[in-house]
Amino acid sequence: MLSLASRSLPAGSALASASRNGTVQSVQVRGYAAPKGPAKIQKQGFVNKGKKKKFIQTVDPNKMKRIPAFKPLTANQLKSEIFHEDVKTELQLPVFRPDALTESNALAKVMEFPTQSNLINRFGVPKNLNIEYRILSKSCAVVRDITLTALDKLDAASASSSKDNRVVLTGSSGCGKSVVLLQAAEYCAGRGWIVMYVPRVHHTVDSSTAYIYDSRTRTYLQPRFSWQVLRRFLDVNTTLLQDLKTTKEFPVERKAPVQAGSPLTDLINVGLQDGSLAPSVLSSLMTELSRQKTYPVLLALDNFQALYTRTTRYRDPKFEAIKPYHLSVPRLFLEYASGKKTFARGAVVGALSEGRADFVTPLELCEALGLPFPRPAGPYVRRVPEIVDYSQGLQKLAVPEKLSIDEAASLFDVWNTDKALHSLPDDDLFMSKYSEASGNARAFVWKGLLATLTS
Amino acid sequence: MVHILGKVLPDSHLARHALTNFYGIGRYTAHRLCARMQIHDRCRVRELTPAQILNLTAFLSSPTSAPSAPKHPLASPSFIAPGPGKAPAAAPKPRIVEKDAAAQAQASTKRGDPLKTLKIETELKKEIRENIMHQRMIGSYVGRRHALSLPVRGQNTQTNAKTARKLNRLGRYN
């Protein structure tokens, strides 16, 4: 019979004594240590300490609030003269619109992402970019040569099946893969594509979202993640989805089937109303999107290599690690990335994340993309056949390691205008930081410009 | 606040960590318990569904009589599931692999499922008490040291041994 009260002490061992505060404390005499009581709250105010009075100001530890994430103050909040030097001037940047993206107009220029597309707001961005966009006054990115190359590829892909347009952005840590992917997603959204952008795909495999076994699909469904994807996807692509109609009847568990000819938004709303149906609705939605030819579809996945991990952090009831293709959402993404399922018009673009230690790019993916693998991997090292199968046909698009001088100069100007630099913004500072970073974009901004007090 | 078998699990705690509040459940057993109940690593106690709480309570009230972990057939990459609302396809028959004697001997030495023989709270304390009483009854060195409230495992007594003097006794873990 288990003890009913967690704080009850062993029989014959409790000695209650009143403390100075008047609270009753239980003193443990023998047996195992008494459980820790609630944290003592000291009163605020003056307390006699001998002949002197001491002011005690303590915070109730039970009520300590978490410090919220840093957000810079707006110009409106900094009107006092003290902040005169820190008054922010709004960044005036050209908008990242498809018609403005020509080589003469846009190359090496920083352009801000349009707010109309709602893409960043609703889908979010990878963690590094999130921090950067909190500090910058506008979400923006420099348009590089590789950006224009990627956008040209997407233009060519808009007419063909996604089986021929499965691209993976590769390059060293901090060279700008996530930014190019974000630019590709924004471009496609501006061009009238249907965009599904998943900035943190590793959340599907790192045991941070609920999972439940389904005997029909023989996979572990992820209802909450599927619900989030549906919610965000609907918010960003509402107008286009209202145009599209289902071509066949979609049966739904425990509910009336979604009739043929109804708008796709109805299908999505079925999944949003009942979270447990979200995985099957997401799968049906992708099937429908892959059939239609009205709008091209972009599936953009950041942290792409996490899908190809040998085992995820999830465990089955027998405590064996679950493979990524046995989870509903990674399996769906892997099927489209491998060409087993295709969009009639569209592309699948992934961006690797090389700086992560938790999900490193696996051997099978490195071999498929022609990337060097850091450890010796001769013919006697086992390659998992399923992962080799899922990585067939992926094309590599290498992001250059270095920013060009013009691109770096544009970034420098933007950070300078946003009053992020502590030192004099002269050529010396620019060239020294560029050289120290060896042209690497993240190192140039974070370790160069933002972390420097002198040149 | 979730109450399981009299223990209060704070809402903001990770479920996997909160389960270690039970006497007899450490980090590894808690991990295995979460895997058995399909509770993900980052699940907070407030996110536990009523079904999961019920299953946890049912399991922990008598771990030895709980059914063993279910075998879930998993989809190969080429498996195509029947549509929603349709009955699942017949599960494949498990392959019977004949292990040779050496492999079987090796398998039996591996750490089995700790949840099969899990004891918590009063049952575990009773078992430990009985072990100490048994040592005393057979007149062993271990039993004598418990009776004298001295260190049992060969620690120094010239110095230190304060914890042993405080905690070691025949009626320990009451």
Interface residues (C-beta under 8 A of the other chain):
Chain A: M1 L2 S3 L4 A5 S6 P10 A11 R30 G31 Y32 D206 S207 S208 T209 A210 Y211 I212 Y213 S215 R216 T217 R218 T219 Y220 F250 P251 V252 E253 P257 S280 S284 R313 Y314 R315 D316 P317 K318 F319 K323 Y325 H326 R331 K340 E386 D389 Y390
Chain B: L5 G6 K7 V8 N21 H31 R32 C34 A35 R36 Q38 H40 D41 R42 C43 E47 S61 A69 P70 K71 H72 P73 L74 A75 S76 P77 F79 A81 P82 G83 P84 G85 K86 A87 P88 A91 D113 I120 E121 T122 K166 L167 R169 R172 Y173 N174
